[in-house]
């Protein structure tokens, strides 16, 4: 059984708790205000009388105070069967584009129209889709989902950020400048692609994941009927350009009216498929090999052919003068042998040596 002292102590604690509840009422405890922030009465907050009190931390305001209006979102993903280089290129594009989203690889058996539904689920209105074929050919789709238009490119000469190791660098999430070749304003299909590139690659202003700085530039130049993509850093000192990467070349195939299909708006007459290019290369090598063998066969046939005998010309000896005939002399005496000069010289040297020895002995 508890003692009377225990009962008294418990009743005293309960009375103190009830008194606190009465003083505070049902209202919640007021939150801490930031230092210097206005209070509920509209008057500035009173400075703390004691300097030793702990300072309250305030959250800094964002750097860009504008409103995010352009809600462009780009879905970047690929099909199955891509190689490591394509995977690194996708990662680099996602790093450079803070308004992009990722998704899992799509099965190659699925139709391309399924991508429009994926974009709708991901709340994206633009799409960059990498399609791999034969584990060596890479195609890129740029699409405005779901209305269109869309363009299909063959991607060539891929060099990623990790592979290039360039000296340029830029802030992650910064907004890029877009630089286009003057040819983009001369041809109608290039003007359409220019607008598509602007809507996909430009980072929307005041995007939550972006930084309000412009320190790099995307360049789209046209050479040899292909679009060359480069990424450069803008130096602060003299506004010179230093390449960052990645870099790749886009060979336009077709432009479609719809998203991932529909009527064809433009078809590139200069485009040559990778299969045709490989076939032409093989035929050229085979023709060169065949030509070498034909030359060898001709050389063998020439060696086997008999030499043609030219008939004698009767007029060939017309101007030949006959030589004078010498009389024949028969020698009855044996000819004297000729003395070899080398042997004669050796005999003379021996005689001289003997004479010298004799003269020394006589002395």
C-alpha positions as CSV (number, residue, x, y, z in Angstrom):
1,X,0.0,0.0,0.0
2,X,1.4,3.5,-0.9
3,X,2.0,5.8,2.0
4,X,0.3,9.2,2.6
5,X,3.4,11.0,1.5
6,X,3.2,9.4,-1.9
7,X,-0.4,10.4,-2.4
8,X,0.4,14.0,-1.5
9,X,3.2,14.1,-4.0
10,X,1.1,12.7,-6.8
11,X,-1.8,15.2,-6.2
12,X,0.7,18.1,-6.1
13,X,2.1,17.2,-9.6
14,X,-1.4,16.8,-11.1
15,X,-2.4,20.3,-9.7
16,X,0.7,21.9,-11.2
17,X,0.0,20.4,-14.7
18,X,-3.7,21.5,-14.5
19,X,-2.5,25.1,-13.6
20,X,-0.2,25.1,-16.7
21,X,-3.0,24.0,-19.0
22,X,-5.2,26.8,-17.7
23,X,-2.6,29.4,-18.2
24,X,-1.7,28.3,-21.8
25,X,-5.2,27.3,-22.9
26,X,-5.8,25.2,-26.0
27,X,-3.6,27.3,-28.2
28,X,-0.4,25.7,-29.5
29,X,3.0,26.9,-28.6
30,X,4.1,29.8,-30.9
31,X,6.8,29.1,-33.4
32,X,10.2,30.7,-33.3
33,X,10.6,33.7,-35.5
34,X,13.7,34.5,-37.5
35,X,15.9,37.2,-36.1
36,X,14.7,40.6,-37.3
37,X,11.5,39.1,-38.8
38,X,8.2,41.0,-38.2
39,X,6.0,39.8,-35.4
40,X,2.2,39.2,-35.4
41,X,1.4,42.9,-34.4
42,X,3.2,44.3,-37.4
43,X,6.0,45.8,-35.3
44,X,9.7,44.7,-35.8
45,X,10.9,42.0,-33.4
46,X,12.6,43.3,-30.2
47,X,16.3,42.6,-30.0
48,X,17.3,40.0,-27.5
49,X,18.5,41.7,-24.2
50,X,21.2,39.2,-23.5
51,X,24.0,38.8,-26.0
52,X,24.9,35.4,-24.8
53,X,21.6,33.9,-26.1
54,X,21.8,31.4,-29.0
55,X,21.3,33.0,-32.4
56,X,18.4,31.7,-34.5
57,X,19.1,30.4,-38.0
58,X,17.2,31.8,-41.0
59,X,16.7,30.2,-44.4
60,X,18.3,32.3,-47.2
61,X,16.0,33.4,-50.0
62,X,16.5,31.8,-53.4
63,X,18.9,33.5,-55.9
64,X,16.3,33.8,-58.6
65,X,13.0,35.1,-57.3
66,X,11.1,34.8,-60.7
67,X,8.2,32.5,-61.4
68,X,8.7,29.2,-63.2
69,X,6.3,29.5,-66.2
70,X,7.8,27.4,-69.0
71,X,7.0,23.8,-67.8
72,X,9.0,22.0,-70.5
73,X,10.1,18.5,-69.3
74,X,12.2,16.2,-71.5
75,X,12.2,12.4,-71.2
76,X,15.5,10.8,-72.0
77,X,15.7,7.0,-72.3
78,X,16.6,4.3,-74.7
79,X,15.8,0.8,-76.0
80,X,17.5,-2.4,-75.0
81,X,20.7,-3.4,-76.7
82,X,22.7,-0.1,-76.4
83,X,26.4,-0.1,-75.7
84,X,28.4,1.6,-73.0
85,X,29.0,4.7,-75.1
86,X,25.3,5.4,-75.7
87,X,24.7,4.9,-72.0
88,X,27.4,7.5,-71.1
89,X,26.0,9.9,-73.7
90,X,22.5,9.7,-72.1
91,X,24.0,10.3,-68.7
92,X,25.9,13.4,-70.0
93,X,22.7,14.8,-71.6
94,X,20.7,14.3,-68.3
95,X,23.5,16.1,-66.4
96,X,23.5,19.1,-68.8
97,X,19.7,19.3,-68.9
98,X,18.2,19.8,-65.4
99,X,14.7,19.8,-66.8
100,X,15.1,16.1,-68.0
101,X,13.7,12.9,-66.6
102,X,14.8,9.3,-66.9
103,X,13.0,6.0,-67.4
104,X,13.8,2.3,-67.7
105,X,14.9,0.8,-71.1
106,X,12.0,0.0,-73.4
107,X,11.7,-3.4,-75.0
108,X,12.5,-3.5,-78.7
109,X,9.3,-5.5,-79.4
110,X,7.1,-2.6,-78.3
111,X,5.7,-0.1,-80.8
112,X,7.1,3.4,-80.8
113,X,3.6,4.9,-80.1
114,X,3.8,3.5,-76.6
115,X,6.4,6.3,-75.8
116,X,3.6,8.9,-76.0
117,X,1.9,7.1,-73.1
118,X,5.1,6.9,-71.2
119,X,5.6,10.7,-71.6
120,X,2.1,11.3,-70.4
121,X,2.7,9.1,-67.3
122,X,6.0,11.0,-66.6
123,X,4.4,14.4,-67.2
124,X,6.8,15.2,-70.1
125,X,5.9,17.0,-73.3
126,X,9.3,16.4,-75.1
127,X,11.2,13.2,-75.6
128,X,14.7,12.1,-76.7
129,X,14.7,8.4,-77.5
130,X,17.8,6.4,-78.4
131,X,17.1,3.3,-80.5
132,X,19.8,0.7,-81.0
133,X,19.9,-1.8,-83.9
134,X,22.2,-4.7,-84.6
135,X,24.3,-3.6,-81.5
136,X,26.2,-1.2,-83.7
137,X,23.8,1.4,-85.2
138,X,22.3,4.1,-83.0
139,X,19.2,6.2,-84.0
140,X,17.9,9.2,-82.1
141,X,14.3,10.3,-82.0
142,X,13.4,13.9,-81.1
143,X,9.7,14.3,-80.5
144,X,7.1,16.8,-79.3
145,X,4.7,14.5,-77.5
146,X,1.9,13.8,-78.2
147,X,1.0,16.1,-81.1
148,X,4.2,16.1,-83.0
149,X,6.3,16.7,-85.1
150,X,9.1,14.3,-84.6
151,X,12.5,13.7,-86.3
152,X,14.7,10.6,-86.7
153,X,18.5,10.9,-86.9
154,X,21.4,8.5,-87.3
155,X,24.0,9.3,-84.5
156,X,27.6,9.1,-85.6
157,X,31.0,10.0,-84.1
158,X,30.0,9.9,-80.4
159,X,32.5,11.2,-77.9
160,X,31.4,11.4,-74.2
161,X,32.6,13.7,-71.4
162,X,34.7,11.0,-69.7
163,X,36.3,10.0,-73.0
164,X,37.2,13.5,-74.2
165,X,38.8,14.8,-71.0
166,X,38.6,18.4,-72.2
167,X,39.8,21.4,-70.2
168,X,36.4,23.1,-70.2
169,X,34.0,23.0,-67.3
170,X,30.7,24.6,-66.4
171,X,28.3,24.8,-63.4
172,X,25.9,21.9,-63.0
173,X,22.4,23.0,-63.8
174,X,23.4,26.3,-65.4
175,X,21.4,27.5,-68.4
176,X,23.1,27.3,-71.8
177,X,23.1,29.6,-74.8
178,X,22.0,28.0,-78.2
179,X,24.1,28.9,-81.2
180,X,22.8,27.8,-84.7
181,X,24.3,27.8,-88.1
182,X,22.9,30.5,-90.6
183,X,21.7,27.6,-92.8
184,X,19.0,26.8,-90.2
185,X,17.2,30.0,-91.3
186,X,17.5,29.3,-95.1
187,X,15.8,25.9,-95.4
188,X,12.3,25.2,-94.1
189,X,13.1,21.7,-92.7
190,X,16.1,23.1,-90.9
191,X,13.9,25.9,-89.4
192,X,11.6,23.2,-88.1
193,X,14.5,21.4,-86.5
194,X,15.8,24.6,-85.0
195,X,12.5,25.2,-83.2
196,X,12.6,21.6,-82.0
197,X,16.2,21.9,-80.7
198,X,15.3,25.2,-78.9
199,X,12.3,23.6,-77.1
200,X,14.3,20.5,-76.1
201,X,17.8,21.6,-75.2
202,X,17.1,25.1,-73.7
203,X,16.7,25.0,-69.9
204,X,13.4,26.9,-68.8
205,X,14.0,30.1,-66.9
206,X,13.5,29.9,-63.1
207,X,13.5,26.1,-63.2
208,X,13.8,24.7,-59.6
209,X,16.8,22.5,-60.5
210,X,18.6,25.1,-62.6
211,X,21.1,27.8,-61.7
212,X,20.6,31.4,-62.9
213,X,23.9,31.6,-64.6
214,X,24.9,31.3,-68.3
215,X,28.4,29.9,-68.6
216,X,28.3,27.4,-71.6
217,X,26.9,27.3,-75.1
218,X,25.4,24.5,-77.3
219,X,26.4,24.9,-81.0
220,X,24.5,23.3,-83.9
221,X,26.5,23.6,-87.1
222,X,25.7,22.1,-90.5
223,X,28.6,20.5,-92.5
224,X,28.4,17.8,-95.1
225,X,24.6,17.6,-94.8
226,X,24.9,16.7,-91.2
227,X,24.3,18.5,-87.9
228,X,27.3,18.7,-85.6
229,X,26.7,19.2,-81.9
230,X,29.3,20.8,-79.6
231,X,29.3,22.1,-76.0
232,X,31.7,25.0,-75.1
233,X,32.5,26.8,-71.9
234,X,32.4,30.6,-72.0
235,X,35.5,32.0,-70.3
236,X,35.0,35.0,-68.0
237,X,38.3,36.7,-68.9
238,X,38.0,37.2,-72.7
239,X,34.8,35.4,-73.6
240,X,36.7,32.7,-75.5
241,X,35.3,29.2,-75.9
242,X,36.8,26.0,-74.5
243,X,35.2,22.7,-75.4
244,X,33.6,20.7,-72.6
245,X,31.8,17.8,-74.4
246,X,30.0,15.6,-75.3
247,X,30.1,15.8,-79.1
248,X,28.2,13.8,-81.7
249,X,26.9,14.1,-85.3
250,X,23.3,13.8,-86.3
251,X,22.5,12.6,-89.8
252,X,18.8,13.5,-90.6
253,X,16.7,10.6,-92.0
254,X,13.0,11.8,-91.9
255,X,10.7,14.3,-90.3
256,X,7.2,13.1,-89.4
257,X,4.1,15.1,-88.8
258,X,3.0,13.1,-85.7
259,X,4.9,11.9,-82.6
260,X,6.9,8.8,-83.5
261,X,5.1,8.3,-86.8
262,X,2.5,9.8,-89.1
263,X,2.9,11.4,-92.6
264,X,6.4,12.2,-93.8
265,X,7.1,15.9,-94.0
266,X,10.7,15.6,-95.2
267,X,13.0,12.8,-96.3
268,X,16.8,13.4,-96.6
269,X,17.9,12.6,-100.2
270,X,21.6,12.5,-99.1
271,X,21.0,9.9,-96.4
272,X,22.7,6.5,-96.8
273,X,21.7,3.7,-94.4
274,X,24.5,1.9,-92.5
275,X,23.6,-1.4,-94.1
276,X,24.1,0.2,-97.6
277,X,27.3,1.9,-96.5
278,X,28.7,-1.4,-95.2
279,X,27.6,-3.2,-98.4
280,X,29.4,-0.6,-100.6
281,X,32.5,-0.9,-98.6
282,X,32.5,-4.7,-98.9
283,X,32.0,-4.5,-102.6
284,X,34.8,-2.1,-103.0
285,X,37.2,-4.4,-101.1
286,X,36.0,-7.4,-103.1
287,X,36.5,-5.5,-106.4
288,X,40.1,-4.5,-105.4
289,X,40.9,-8.2,-104.5
290,X,39.4,-9.4,-107.7
291,X,41.5,-7.0,-109.8
292,X,44.7,-8.2,-108.1
293,X,43.8,-11.8,-109.0
294,X,43.1,-10.9,-112.6
295,X,46.5,-9.2,-113.0
296,X,48.2,-12.3,-111.6
297,X,46.3,-14.6,-114.0
298,X,47.3,-12.4,-116.9
299,X,51.0,-12.6,-115.9
300,X,50.8,-16.4,-115.7
301,X,49.2,-16.6,-119.2
302,X,51.9,-14.4,-120.7
303,X,54.6,-16.7,-119.3
304,X,53.0,-19.8,-120.6
305,X,52.6,-18.4,-124.2
306,X,55.3,-19.6,-126.7
307,X,57.6,-17.1,-128.1
308,X,56.7,-16.1,-131.7
309,X,59.5,-16.9,-134.3
310,X,60.1,-14.0,-136.6
311,X,60.8,-15.2,-140.3
312,X,64.2,-14.2,-141.8
313,X,64.3,-11.1,-143.9
314,X,66.1,-11.6,-147.2
315,X,67.1,-7.9,-147.4
316,X,68.8,-8.0,-144.0
317,X,72.3,-8.9,-145.4
318,X,72.3,-6.6,-148.3
319,X,74.7,-4.0,-146.8
320,X,77.0,-6.6,-145.1
321,X,80.6,-6.5,-146.5
322,X,82.4,-9.8,-146.4
323,X,85.6,-9.9,-144.4
324,X,89.0,-10.4,-146.0
325,X,90.2,-14.0,-146.0
326,X,93.6,-14.5,-144.4
327,X,96.0,-17.1,-145.8
328,X,96.5,-20.2,-143.6
329,X,100.0,-20.7,-142.2
330,X,101.1,-24.0,-140.8
331,X,103.8,-23.8,-138.1
332,X,106.2,-26.8,-138.1
333,X,108.4,-25.6,-135.2
334,X,107.2,-25.7,-131.6
335,X,106.5,-22.2,-130.3
336,X,108.7,-20.8,-127.5
337,X,107.1,-20.7,-124.2
338,X,106.5,-17.2,-122.8
339,X,108.3,-16.5,-119.5
340,X,106.0,-15.5,-116.7
341,X,107.0,-12.0,-115.5
342,X,106.0,-12.7,-111.9
343,X,108.3,-15.8,-111.7
344,X,111.1,-13.9,-113.3
345,X,110.8,-11.1,-110.7
346,X,110.9,-13.6,-107.9
347,X,114.0,-15.3,-109.3
348,X,115.8,-11.9,-109.5
349,X,114.9,-11.1,-105.9
350,X,116.3,-14.4,-104.7
351,X,119.6,-13.8,-106.6
352,X,119.9,-10.4,-105.0
353,X,119.4,-11.8,-101.5
354,X,122.1,-14.5,-102.1
355,X,124.6,-11.9,-103.3
356,X,124.0,-9.7,-100.2
357,X,124.6,-12.7,-97.9
358,X,127.8,-13.7,-99.7
359,X,129.1,-10.2,-99.5
360,X,128.5,-10.0,-95.7
361,X,130.3,-13.4,-95.2
362,X,133.3,-12.3,-97.2
363,X,133.7,-9.1,-95.2
